[in-house]
Amino acid sequence: MEPPQPPARPLASQEELKRFYLGKHIDSVPKPAVVLDIAIIKRHCASMLEAAKSLDVGFRAHVKTHKTPQLARLQVGEESTECNFVISTVLEGETILPLLKDLQAIGRKVNVLYGIPLVPSQVTRLAALARQLGEKSISVMIDHPDQLNHLTAFYNVAGVAACVFLKVDSGYHRAGLPPAKLNKNGLLERVAEEERVGRAVLLGMYSHNSLSYSGSTPEELMAYLAEEIVSCKEALKQNMHLLPKDRELVVSVGATPQVVSVNNLLQGTLSREAQALKTLLHDSDPGISAPVKVELHAGVYPVLDMQQLGTNAHRTGEAEKEIAISVAAEVCSVYNNDERSRPEALVAAGSLALGREPCQSYPGWGLVRGYREGSSRLIVERISQEHAIVAWEKGEAKIPLQVGQTVGIYPNHACITGALYGWYLVVDSSQAEGSKIVDVWPRPTGW
């Protein structure tokens, strides 16, 4: 008998959305609206998969940014036999469940990691997913022995063991244990006991270091990734006497800036940082008496945002070429005639349309697409709940906007911005009519 599921906010009907939106120009739809450019998304997804393949490492796609099966399918591509995902909410796993079943139906192996240390309210729902997907389909993150108490309830519902990643703190201090403290209060003995009775399967070590968001060069980003790998391997090395030696253990590391930076490893001549990182991906440590496989994980890379662009990990560094997410907003008013100390414009999109996330690389709350005056860009300078003020980043030139005009705004944090909407309007900049809506993707909100 399937366990009862809690009520959830219903997804908007894709059929109804398509009837209203398909074929329309972005200028003609209700706003604010969140827009995705499928051409950029496909390019970023293909680049990530090609890098992982060329470097012979695993890849695990985080779906928290978009929460849609359509984009999740692009993240795992068509070739790999393994389709590994990370979710931040169980609702994301429930939303992409039909995709996961489709992937399994064509012989691809699926594993979904619940990406925060296990909490009791989510156990039954995670177990219900495992019941439908089968053995080794659902992984949980563990950094405290008390979390293992929930594996009995998981097994009772799922009928299969939960896979386990041990969370290693490599310096970010959000979650996890430092390598020397991995066996906190007998954690590793507890994991071994859960394995012995059939309620757990240890997959390996997991680290996520968002300190890389403060990086500004590929060398810095590669150094952060190397630090994560070293920390996870050190955790293995210091605790190998308590870990299984009869199977491959995974070292899962990354965040979008570091993982995007691995493209530097595919160049002919490598910098010192790049060579050190490339060696780390496959070198063996005599202190680790089990095979080790490095797996990269990342989430926001298909769409990017102003925060990610500020790390300078990307090929061109140009928002128009790299950022696939924007908010379509209307200009309410323009103040070009000395009404204020300098020219400004008012747009009908505030913190509830854009998010309110700062970005260390520039002083704005969003970047208006397509406007540049010398070295200055048109940015969202001030933000309120439903409105925002647009001004030049530098200088006092007149604002080249008109009342009623639609503008596209690149947000600082794509994950936050997407969460404010019930669906994405999809355009394709590779087509002649690049602002025409070619698809609509409903997305869940909440938990």
Backbone torsions as a table, in degrees:
resi	resn	phi	psi	omega
1	MET	NA	128.6	-179.7
2	GLU	-70.3	137.1	177.4
3	PRO	-67.2	146.7	178.6
4	PRO	-64.1	142.9	179.5
5	GLN	-102.7	143.5	179.4
6	PRO	-69.2	152.9	175.8
7	PRO	-60.2	146.1	179.1
8	ALA	-133.4	155.1	175.1
9	ARG	-64.1	126.9	-177.0
10	PRO	-70.5	143.9	173.4
11	LEU	-70.4	146.9	173.8
12	ALA	-63.4	148.0	179.4
13	SER	-68.9	120.1	180.0
14	GLN	-64.8	-36.3	179.2
15	GLU	-62.7	-44.5	179.4
16	GLU	-65.5	-41.5	178.5
17	LEU	-61.4	-42.6	-179.2
18	LYS	-65.3	-40.0	179.5
19	ARG	-59.0	-36.5	-177.6
20	PHE	-81.4	-42.3	-166.7
21	TYR	-98.8	-33.2	-169.5
22	LEU	-57.9	134.8	177.3
23	GLY	85.6	-10.3	179.8
24	LYS	-81.7	153.1	173.7
25	HIS	-81.7	145.1	-179.2
26	ILE	-54.7	-34.0	-179.2
27	ASP	-61.0	-24.5	-169.9
28	SER	-100.2	6.2	-176.3
29	VAL	-105.9	160.6	177.5
30	PRO	-59.9	143.0	-176.7
31	LYS	-136.1	156.8	7.3
32	PRO	-71.5	152.1	179.2
33	ALA	-140.6	148.0	178.9
34	VAL	-101.0	134.4	-170.2
35	VAL	-123.8	137.6	173.8
36	LEU	-117.6	138.8	176.4
37	ASP	-99.5	106.9	-174.5
38	ILE	-65.1	-28.4	-179.9
39	ALA	-64.5	-44.3	178.8
40	ILE	-68.2	-41.7	-179.8
41	ILE	-59.0	-46.8	-179.3
42	LYS	-61.6	-39.2	179.8
43	ARG	-64.9	-44.9	180.0
44	HIS	-65.7	-40.9	-179.6
45	CYS	-65.0	-44.3	179.8
46	ALA	-63.7	-39.5	179.9
47	SER	-63.7	-41.7	180.0
48	MET	-64.7	-45.1	-179.1
49	LEU	-65.8	-38.5	179.2
50	GLU	-66.3	-39.6	178.6
51	ALA	-64.1	-44.7	179.5
52	ALA	-62.4	-41.5	179.2
53	LYS	-65.0	-46.2	-177.9
54	SER	-64.3	-33.9	-179.2
55	LEU	-88.5	-4.9	179.8
56	ASP	57.1	49.4	175.1
57	VAL	-124.3	161.8	176.3
58	GLY	-78.0	167.2	177.2
59	PHE	-142.7	138.3	178.1
60	ARG	-128.3	120.6	-173.9
61	ALA	-92.9	124.5	174.9
62	HIS	-84.9	134.6	-177.8
63	VAL	-107.0	6.0	-172.7
64	LYS	-64.7	-27.2	-177.5
65	THR	-66.5	-46.7	-171.5
66	HIS	-107.7	-35.1	177.7
67	LYS	59.5	35.6	-179.1
68	THR	-125.2	143.1	175.4
69	PRO	-67.2	-28.9	-178.3
70	GLN	-63.1	-47.5	-178.9
71	LEU	-76.2	-33.6	177.1
72	ALA	-59.6	-37.6	177.9
73	ARG	-62.2	-41.5	178.6
74	LEU	-65.5	-32.9	-178.2
75	GLN	-65.7	-30.9	-179.1
76	VAL	-100.0	-6.9	174.5
77	GLY	63.9	-157.2	-174.1
78	GLU	-118.5	-7.0	-168.6
79	GLU	-101.1	-46.3	-170.5
80	SER	-64.2	142.1	176.1
81	THR	-77.1	-18.5	-180.0
82	GLU	-109.6	129.3	178.0
83	CYS	-119.3	97.8	-176.0
84	ASN	-106.8	135.6	-176.8
85	PHE	-130.5	160.1	167.5
86	VAL	-122.8	139.5	173.5
87	ILE	-124.1	147.0	175.7
88	SER	-99.2	-20.6	175.0
89	THR	-130.8	147.6	178.1
90	VAL	-63.4	-30.5	178.3
91	LEU	-56.6	-34.7	176.9
92	GLU	-62.1	-43.4	178.8
93	GLY	-64.1	-41.0	178.6
94	GLU	-65.3	-34.8	-179.1
95	THR	-69.4	-38.5	-178.2
96	ILE	-93.5	8.0	-178.7
97	LEU	-54.8	-45.5	178.2
98	PRO	-57.9	-38.4	176.4
99	LEU	-62.8	-45.0	-178.7
100	LEU	-59.9	-40.8	177.8
101	LYS	-66.9	-38.7	177.2
102	ASP	-61.4	-42.4	180.0
103	LEU	-64.5	-43.0	178.0
104	GLN	-63.7	-35.6	-177.0
105	ALA	-63.9	-24.3	178.4
106	ILE	-103.3	17.3	171.1
107	GLY	88.8	13.8	179.0
108	ARG	-94.2	139.7	-179.1
109	LYS	-82.4	135.1	-176.1
110	VAL	-117.6	133.3	171.2
111	ASN	-140.2	128.4	-177.2
112	VAL	-119.6	122.1	179.2
113	LEU	-98.5	125.4	169.7
114	TYR	-77.5	114.3	-160.1
115	GLY	-85.7	14.0	170.2
116	ILE	-127.8	155.0	179.3
117	PRO	-51.8	139.2	-168.2
118	LEU	-58.7	131.4	176.8
119	VAL	-120.1	147.8	-170.0
120	PRO	-63.7	-32.9	-174.9
121	SER	-67.5	-17.4	-177.3
122	GLN	-101.1	-4.5	-172.5
123	VAL	-62.9	-48.4	-176.3
124	THR	-63.0	-41.0	-179.8
125	ARG	-68.6	-40.1	175.5
126	LEU	-62.4	-41.9	179.8
127	ALA	-64.6	-34.9	178.0
128	ALA	-64.2	-36.8	174.8
129	LEU	-64.3	-44.9	-179.9
130	ALA	-62.8	-35.0	178.6
131	ARG	-61.7	-35.7	-179.2
132	GLN	-83.0	-28.6	-174.1
133	LEU	-98.8	-21.3	174.5
134	GLY	94.4	-168.2	-173.3
135	GLU	-60.7	143.4	175.2
136	LYS	55.5	31.6	-179.8
137	SER	-98.1	-27.6	-176.2
138	ILE	-121.8	129.9	177.1
139	SER	-115.4	150.0	176.1
140	VAL	-123.6	156.7	-178.5
141	MET	-104.1	131.0	-174.3
142	ILE	-127.3	130.9	171.5
143	ASP	-141.1	16.3	177.8
144	HIS	-153.7	135.6	-177.0
145	PRO	-60.7	-27.9	-179.9
146	ASP	-65.5	-24.4	178.1
147	GLN	-65.0	-25.8	-179.4
148	LEU	-69.2	-17.6	177.4
149	ASN	-60.7	-24.4	-176.1
150	HIS	-81.3	-9.1	-175.9
151	LEU	-70.9	-23.8	176.0
152	THR	-66.0	-46.6	178.7
153	ALA	-63.6	-38.3	177.3
154	PHE	-59.3	-49.2	-177.2
155	TYR	-64.7	-38.2	-178.5
156	ASN	-62.4	-32.2	178.0
157	VAL	-87.8	-45.5	-172.5
158	ALA	-77.3	-35.0	-174.5
159	GLY	77.7	3.3	177.3
160	VAL	-137.4	161.4	179.9
161	ALA	-74.1	151.2	170.9
162	ALA	-84.1	136.4	169.4
163	CYS	-75.7	151.7	-173.4
164	VAL	-130.2	130.3	164.4
165	PHE	-109.2	134.8	173.5
166	LEU	-90.9	128.3	-173.9
167	LYS	-85.8	122.4	179.5
168	VAL	-103.7	130.9	175.2
169	ASP	-88.2	111.2	-179.2
170	SER	-103.0	20.1	174.0
171	GLY	126.6	-10.6	-177.7
172	TYR	-82.2	-29.1	175.2
173	HIS	64.5	31.5	172.3
174	ARG	-92.9	-45.4	177.8
175	ALA	-152.1	161.4	174.8
176	GLY	105.9	174.3	-177.0
177	LEU	-121.2	141.4	175.0
178	PRO	-66.4	154.4	-175.8
179	PRO	-50.8	-41.6	-176.9
180	ALA	-72.4	-15.5	-177.6
181	LYS	-112.7	18.9	-175.7
182	LEU	-61.7	-33.6	-179.1
183	ASN	-88.8	46.7	180.0
184	LYS	-56.5	121.4	176.5
185	ASN	50.3	39.3	177.1
186	GLY	75.1	26.7	-177.6
187	LEU	-56.0	-45.0	-175.2
188	LEU	-69.3	-36.2	174.6
189	GLU	-64.4	-36.9	178.4
190	ARG	-65.8	-40.6	177.7
191	VAL	-62.8	-43.4	179.1
192	ALA	-61.0	-38.0	179.0
193	GLU	-68.5	-40.0	177.0
194	GLU	-63.7	-35.8	174.3
195	GLU	-64.5	-43.9	-176.5
196	ARG	-59.7	-37.0	-178.6
197	VAL	-92.6	4.2	172.1
198	GLY	86.6	19.0	-179.1
199	ARG	-105.1	-2.2	-178.0
200	ALA	-150.0	152.7	170.8
201	VAL	-134.9	112.8	-179.3
202	LEU	-73.9	123.5	177.7
203	LEU	-94.2	-37.3	-179.4
204	GLY	156.5	-150.1	-175.5
205	MET	-110.0	147.0	-178.9
206	TYR	-134.2	133.9	176.8
207	SER	-137.9	145.2	174.9
208	HIS	-138.9	118.7	-174.9
209	ASN	-119.8	94.4	-179.2
210	SER	-77.8	4.2	172.0
211	LEU	-60.1	-21.5	-179.5
212	SER	-65.7	-19.1	178.4
213	TYR	-64.0	-17.5	177.5
214	SER	-90.7	-3.0	179.3
215	GLY	-71.0	159.2	-179.6
216	SER	-136.8	1.8	176.7
217	THR	-137.9	153.1	175.9
218	PRO	-57.0	-34.7	-179.7
219	GLU	-64.4	-42.7	176.5
220	GLU	-60.5	-43.6	-176.7
221	LEU	-66.8	-41.7	177.4
222	MET	-64.2	-35.4	178.0
223	ALA	-64.8	-39.3	176.4
224	TYR	-62.4	-43.0	-179.8
225	LEU	-65.4	-41.8	177.0
226	ALA	-60.1	-39.1	179.0
227	GLU	-62.3	-38.7	178.0
228	GLU	-65.0	-45.2	-179.8
229	ILE	-62.0	-44.7	179.0
230	VAL	-60.1	-43.2	-179.5
231	SER	-62.6	-44.5	-179.5
232	CYS	-67.4	-40.3	178.3
233	LYS	-68.6	-33.4	176.2
234	GLU	-65.8	-38.5	176.5
235	ALA	-61.0	-41.7	176.2
236	LEU	-63.7	-46.9	-175.1
237	LYS	-62.5	-45.2	-176.8
238	GLN	-71.7	-19.0	-174.5
239	ASN	-122.9	18.1	-174.2
240	MET	-60.6	-29.7	-179.7
241	HIS	-66.0	-14.0	179.8
242	LEU	-111.6	4.8	-175.0
243	LEU	-113.8	155.3	179.5
244	PRO	-67.8	142.3	-179.2
245	LYS	-113.4	-1.2	-172.3
246	ASP	-96.3	9.8	-179.4
247	ARG	-155.7	165.1	179.0
248	GLU	-69.9	135.0	176.2
249	LEU	-109.0	140.6	-175.6
250	VAL	-96.8	137.4	169.2
251	VAL	-110.9	104.2	-175.3
252	SER	-102.8	118.9	-172.0
253	VAL	-137.8	158.2	168.6
254	GLY	131.5	169.7	167.0
255	ALA	-157.4	162.6	-170.9
256	THR	-52.2	-46.4	-177.4
257	PRO	-58.9	-45.7	179.7
258	GLN	-64.9	-43.2	-174.0
259	VAL	-69.4	-38.5	174.9
260	VAL	-62.0	-33.2	-177.0
261	SER	-67.2	-16.6	-178.8
262	VAL	-66.5	-14.4	174.3
263	ASN	-59.0	-24.1	177.0
264	ASN	-66.1	-20.7	-179.1
265	LEU	-76.8	-11.2	-178.2
266	LEU	-93.3	0.8	179.5
267	GLN	-79.5	160.2	-177.8
268	GLY	-66.2	-53.1	179.5
269	THR	-101.7	122.2	-174.8
270	LEU	-101.3	141.5	171.9
271	SER	-69.3	169.0	178.8
272	ARG	-59.0	-42.2	-179.5
273	GLU	-65.8	-40.7	-179.5
274	ALA	-66.6	-41.9	179.7
275	GLN	-65.2	-40.4	178.6
276	ALA	-63.3	-41.6	179.6
277	LEU	-67.5	-42.4	-179.4
278	LYS	-61.6	-38.6	177.8
279	THR	-65.1	-40.7	-178.5
280	LEU	-62.3	-30.8	-175.4
281	LEU	-61.0	-29.2	-172.1
282	HIS	-132.5	-1.1	-177.1
283	ASP	-71.9	151.7	178.2
284	SER	-101.0	146.7	179.0
285	ASP	-113.4	123.5	-178.4
286	PRO	-60.0	-19.1	179.0
287	GLY	-83.2	-5.3	179.8
288	ILE	-111.3	104.7	-173.9
289	SER	-93.4	43.2	174.4
290	ALA	-150.5	149.1	175.7
291	PRO	-63.4	144.9	-177.8
292	VAL	-126.0	134.5	176.0
293	LYS	-120.1	127.0	176.4
294	VAL	-83.6	132.8	177.2
295	GLU	-124.6	131.0	176.0
296	LEU	-95.2	143.1	174.3
297	HIS	-131.5	144.6	-179.4
298	ALA	-160.5	159.1	-175.6
299	GLY	-130.5	-50.5	-171.0
300	VAL	-83.1	-5.1	-173.6
301	TYR	-57.6	-30.5	-179.9
302	PRO	-66.0	-30.6	-175.9
303	VAL	-111.2	-32.5	-177.9
304	LEU	58.9	-179.2	-179.4
305	ASP	-169.3	-175.9	-176.3
306	MET	-68.1	-34.2	176.6
307	GLN	-60.9	-47.0	-178.2
308	GLN	-66.2	-39.7	179.9
309	LEU	-62.0	-31.9	-179.6
310	GLY	-67.1	-16.9	178.3
311	THR	-79.3	-11.3	178.7
312	ASN	61.3	30.1	178.1
313	ALA	-86.5	-9.2	-166.4
314	HIS	-100.8	160.8	-166.8
315	ARG	-60.1	-51.7	-174.7
316	THR	-102.0	-27.0	-175.3
317	GLY	73.5	7.9	-179.2
318	GLU	-99.5	124.1	-176.7
319	ALA	-56.3	-43.0	-176.3
320	GLU	-62.0	-26.2	-178.4
321	LYS	-96.8	-22.7	-171.2
322	GLU	-110.4	-30.8	-175.1
323	ILE	-93.3	123.3	-175.9
324	ALA	-97.1	-7.7	-177.9
325	ILE	-111.8	136.3	175.0
326	SER	-148.5	160.2	175.8
327	VAL	-109.2	122.1	175.3
328	ALA	-82.7	124.0	-176.5
329	ALA	-137.4	157.4	-178.9
330	GLU	-103.9	143.5	176.3
331	VAL	-80.3	121.6	179.6
332	CYS	-83.6	-43.5	-175.8
333	SER	-157.7	159.1	179.4
334	VAL	-130.0	136.8	-176.5
335	TYR	-122.3	82.7	-175.9
336	ASN	-109.2	2.2	-170.8
337	ASN	-117.8	48.1	175.6
338	ASP	64.6	21.7	174.4
339	GLU	-68.9	-23.7	-177.6
340	ARG	-133.2	175.8	-176.9
341	SER	-65.0	-23.3	173.6
342	ARG	-154.3	161.2	-176.9
343	PRO	-61.5	142.2	177.8
344	GLU	-147.6	167.0	172.0
345	ALA	-138.1	154.2	179.5
346	LEU	-109.9	128.2	176.8
347	VAL	-117.4	149.3	-176.7
348	ALA	-88.8	60.7	175.3
349	ALA	-156.7	115.2	-179.0
350	GLY	-116.7	-147.8	-175.1
351	SER	-65.9	-25.2	178.3
352	LEU	-82.0	-3.2	175.3
353	ALA	-113.6	-29.4	-175.8
354	LEU	-109.6	-22.1	-165.9
355	GLY	88.6	170.2	179.6
356	ARG	-132.5	61.9	-177.8
357	GLU	-108.8	125.6	177.8
358	PRO	-73.5	165.3	178.6
359	CYS	-137.5	125.3	-172.1
360	GLN	-72.0	-17.1	-174.3
361	SER	-86.1	-11.8	177.1
362	TYR	-159.9	164.6	-169.9
363	PRO	-89.9	8.1	-172.8
364	GLY	-99.0	175.5	178.2
365	TRP	-106.5	7.4	178.9
366	GLY	168.2	158.8	-179.6
367	LEU	-116.9	126.6	178.1
368	VAL	-76.8	125.9	-174.6
369	ARG	-69.1	133.4	167.0
370	GLY	88.0	9.4	-178.3
371	TYR	-123.9	122.3	179.1
372	ARG	-144.1	137.8	178.8
373	GLU	-127.4	94.2	-174.0
374	GLY	65.2	-121.7	178.6
375	SER	-92.6	3.6	-176.0
376	SER	-101.4	147.8	178.2
377	ARG	-119.6	156.3	176.5
378	LEU	-85.8	118.7	-173.5
379	ILE	-125.1	162.2	169.2
380	VAL	-80.6	105.5	-171.4
381	GLU	-86.8	-39.6	179.1
382	ARG	-132.7	151.3	-172.7
383	ILE	-139.6	137.6	174.0
384	SER	-121.0	-170.9	-175.3
385	GLN	-64.3	-48.7	-174.8
386	GLU	-114.4	-6.6	-175.9
387	HIS	-136.8	164.6	176.4
388	ALA	-147.9	155.7	178.4
389	ILE	-103.1	129.0	178.4
390	VAL	-105.1	136.2	178.3
391	ALA	-153.2	168.1	175.4
392	TRP	-72.4	140.5	177.6
393	GLU	-60.0	-37.1	176.9
394	LYS	-138.3	148.3	173.9
395	GLY	85.5	179.5	-173.2
396	GLU	-133.9	35.7	177.5
397	ALA	-68.4	159.1	176.0
398	LYS	-63.3	150.7	-179.9
399	ILE	-81.9	120.3	-174.3
400	PRO	-85.0	48.9	-179.6
401	LEU	-123.6	159.6	178.4
402	GLN	-122.4	149.7	176.5
403	VAL	-59.1	132.3	-179.8
404	GLY	89.9	-9.1	-179.0
405	GLN	-70.5	146.4	173.1
406	THR	-93.0	131.6	174.9
407	VAL	-122.2	154.1	173.4
408	GLY	-103.5	132.6	-177.5
409	ILE	-119.8	123.0	174.7
410	TYR	-80.4	122.2	-176.7
411	PRO	-79.6	162.8	176.6
412	ASN	-74.0	-36.9	-174.4
413	HIS	-135.9	104.1	-174.4
414	ALA	-60.9	-35.7	-177.5
415	CYS	-63.4	-44.0	-180.0
416	ILE	-68.6	-45.0	-178.1
417	THR	-61.5	-46.9	-179.4
418	GLY	-59.4	-34.8	-177.2
419	ALA	-66.8	-11.9	-178.5
420	LEU	-87.0	-1.6	-173.7
421	TYR	-127.7	157.8	178.5
422	GLY	-95.6	-9.2	177.3
423	TRP	-162.8	156.9	175.0
424	TYR	-103.1	137.9	168.5
425	LEU	-92.2	126.0	-172.5
426	VAL	-105.9	127.7	175.0
427	VAL	-119.8	171.2	-177.8
428	ASP	-136.7	101.6	-176.4
429	SER	-70.6	-10.0	177.0
430	SER	-80.5	-9.7	179.1
431	GLN	-94.1	161.0	-178.8
432	ALA	-59.8	-42.1	177.4
433	GLU	-98.4	75.0	-172.2
434	GLY	-69.0	-12.9	179.2
435	SER	-104.4	11.5	176.8
436	LYS	-88.6	137.3	-177.6
437	ILE	-75.5	121.7	-177.6
438	VAL	-106.1	-13.7	178.6
439	ASP	-163.2	164.6	174.6
440	VAL	-135.1	128.9	-178.3
441	TRP	-115.5	106.7	173.4
442	PRO	-63.3	147.5	177.2
443	ARG	-139.7	144.6	-178.9
444	PRO	-75.8	156.0	170.5
445	THR	-127.4	149.8	-179.1
446	GLY	95.4	-158.4	-172.5
447	TRP	-123.0	NA	NA
